[in-house]
Amino acid sequence: MGCVMRVRAAVTDGKGSHRIAELELSAPEGREVLVKIRAAGVCHTDFDSMSWGDALVMGHEGAGDVLAIGDEVTSVAVGDKVLLNWAIPCGTCFQCERHEESLCESHSFVTAKQPLDGAARLEATRLDGDSIAHSFNLGTMAEATLVREEAVVKIVSDIPFNSAAIIGCGVMTGFGSVRNVAKVEKGANVVVLGCGGVGLNVIQGARIAGAGKIFAVDLSEERLQMAKQFGATDVLQADRDDVGLLKMAATIHEKCQGRGADYAFECTAVPALGAAPLAMIRHGGMALQLSGIEQEVTIDMELFEFDKTYVNPLYGKSVPQRDFPILIEHYEKGELMLDEMISKTYTLDQLGDAFDDMHHGRIAKGVLVFE
């Protein structure tokens, strides 16, 4: 199998570190697509991937140009702009046939680190002569990557690559949870706990849906000011000593005619706040946990009274071929703020700086750019 190109990429040994190394990529075959990466988002999951125990090409958010395609590819052509999607559906399993592509049974979203049915050939990417897997079957922190056709969505828009790159994870999760899961209606009252990347996109989704009151709750005054920029109508600074945010919940109830909000979204990733959205909503309301809490959480069942729903959706129930164009359309109309979300761009060699800025709260979103 011959090498079609050599590219620089961020790779991890799975033991907590990364380095910039040269990969050898083979030409695409069958339903594979070779993509020149123009921009790649940086998120906490990318940092976590360095400790998954396996060598990986890093990165799971990205956008770029199609360089070459396999002989079975029909949805894109050489030269097309594409957005990459990490939740790669098989299209034929029980969940996919129910149009629940984000729950595709061919993929393990618990680890999301092994080559699965949605991956390009493992042997097609080599590091120092040995094959290496791609994080989330994408590996976007590279000058180019080889993926399956199902992982790409054609972009018919002048959206900058930087802004397109961030759609495929936090933006889709936040916006999709509002649109596809909660189905927030016009005039509804919404609470957002945590105003990081996902929380800001919940706020945007609620604003675009025509929500009435959008309450943003966070410890950080800086993030609350950003929440205002993205559409929050009310910002409330949390108190670290407010156990379960029950005092904050009382405030929310008071501001919602004493009955609580219609929807509350948990976006903090703090296990102790796993049940907090239940305390914020009215009888019959919906609480959604978006931050990926996986620890055990003790819940006072009285918080479920009465007829409340608690949902832990995956990826905003995304159907990429349907939802990505919708997001881009909102961006083109000036409704979805993506450019404003990117605080700083970095080169591939500055990935360590991007992680440091992310962990210290200096940025809302960082993006790696490739010439």
Beta strands, then each sheet from edge to edge (+ up, - down):
strand 1: 3-12
strand 2: 18-26
strand 3: 32-42
strand 4: 56-57
strand 5: 63-69
strand 6: 81-84
strand 7: 125-127
strand 8: 130-131
strand 9: 133-134
strand 10: 144-148
strand 11: 152-154
strand 12: 190-193
strand 13: 214-218
strand 14: 234-237
strand 15: 261-266
strand 16: 281-289
strand 17: 309-311
strand 18: 344-346
strand 19: 366-369
sheet 1: 8+ 7- 2+ 1- 4+ 9+
sheet 2: 10+ 3- 5+ 6- 11+
sheet 3: 10+ 3- 19+ 18+
sheet 4: 14+ 13+ 12+ 15+ 16+ 17+
end
